[in-house]
């Protein structure tokens, strides 16, 4: 696994690697904490922030290397969301219980992209579908365990059911599609 985490899609110079990592950290940590506060359409906050976060996770898989960096970036979005306390508002207490499942789901998402697309060169759409499915399954399983082991108010259950299920599916898919566009543009530019 460590060998896989040390691979990247394109080998870059150290400076490029540092800049890429900084941009990914901004997407994974700064966006959930601060951007959520300025998005005027509260209804779409989780979709917008989640898409950017998933893009950051995928870009981590493709363009960075290192176990510590990967683990850090996989954990940053949920820590940032909890610190910001905005996306889930009064449900932040319950969403904290979801942190282990979110961390594992994010790490699996990165690891699958790195294993399937970067290492094994499996086509991007196939790699994406597998990574999305596994991430959503892990996070939703965590939600299911939480609601079956804790007393959770019905309104919180309904909201987190959507947030940890269909919203995760939408944001992981839209993040994957966005990165597919980035990859296509990068290939076009490289071919010129």
Secondary structure, DSSP 8 states (H G I E B T S, - for coil): -HHHHT--SS---HHHHHHHHHHHHIIIIIIIIIIHHH-S-GGGHHHHHHHHHHHHHHHHHHH---HHHHHHHHHHHHHHHHHH--SSGGGHHHHHHTHHHHHHHHHHHHHHIIIIIIIS---HHHHHHHHHHHHHHHHHHHHHHHHHHS---HHHHHHHHHHHTHHHHHHHHHHHHHHHHHHHHHHHHHH-
